[in-house]
Amino acid sequence: MKLGFVGLGKMGANMVERLLRDGHEVVVYNRSQPKIDEAAEKGAVASTSLEDLVGKLPERKIVWLMVPSGAPVDENIDALLPLLNQNDIIIDGGNSNWQDTEARAERIQAKGIHYIDCGTSGGVWGLTEGYCLMYGGSEEPCAHVEPILKTLAPEKGYQYCGTNGAGHFVKMVHNGIEYGMMQAYAEGFEIMEKSKFDIDLKAVSSVWQYGSVIRSWLLELAELALADDPKLASLQPYVSDSGEGRWTIQAAIDLDVPAPVITQALFARFESRQDNSFAYRMLAALRNQFGGHAVKKKGE
């Protein structure tokens, strides 16, 4: 198929390359010219603007957006709508909030244009391993773009989830679960690292991948990280979040679903960003006040 692709970041550029390798024609656009040039060298068709990109597409146009959530998505949609015709298709492959997706779908469909929300998982490994795709929208346009989805995903790695918003909702929950899994691994490895035993953490991360009930791709990634830096000494204990965990917790609250593991995993990330936590200083002070427990003063 021939499609337009907007956004050539870490994931977008690899997705374009995977599409090209399978024979699709891809017209690309990005805010920075070097990324466009790199994609063109691999066989993509360069464009100088969204208008130029749309003009190079066939009669039924497909434009895949791979840009940051929020304003960048709306800005690109606003620029594309006057350029597209009825029955054309916009796909949002980023991590948009599912409620924003529902509102966008209503606005876009009022113009007679189709909107597909496609949660995309796979990170920088997607080029070789494929991307897990969770998508929502009207059934006909979703079926129309299936050759694209089939190329991007590994075998059995793409799933129609329902009406608009469903794809991004499922991807949101996916990332919330990821928070909890990562936190459990992190805590378990710290317990082993602080024990009296001289445990080879890289070896453990490897052996757990064979027959263990906790084997996962995250363990493979842990093994790679520990191979490069066995004590992770080069890293700062600072963990950011990109929003999906927060949205998952808000959905749990709205649906009266208890989600203590995901919630605590998000709060642990907040904790990692505090160099000198007032809360923990207060905790130490309270223990000292009611029980005379020892405290550590600055400089000790």
Buried (B, 14 or more C-beta within 10 A) or exposed (E): BBBBBBBBBEBBBBBBBBBBEEEBBBBBBBEEEEBBEBBEEEBBBBBEEBBBBBEBBEEBBBBBBBBEBBEBBBEBBEBBBEBBEEBBBBBBBBBBBBBBBBEBBEBBBEBEBBBBBBBBBBBEEBBEBBBBBBBBBBEEBBEBBBBBBBBBBBEEBBBBBBEBBBBBBBBBBBBBBBBBBBBBBBEEBEEEEEEEEEEEBBEBBBBBBEEEEEEEEBBBBBBEBBEEEEEBEEEEEEBEBEBBBBBBBEBBEEEEEEBEBBBBBBEBBEBEEEEEEEEEEEEBEEEEEEEEEEEEEEEE
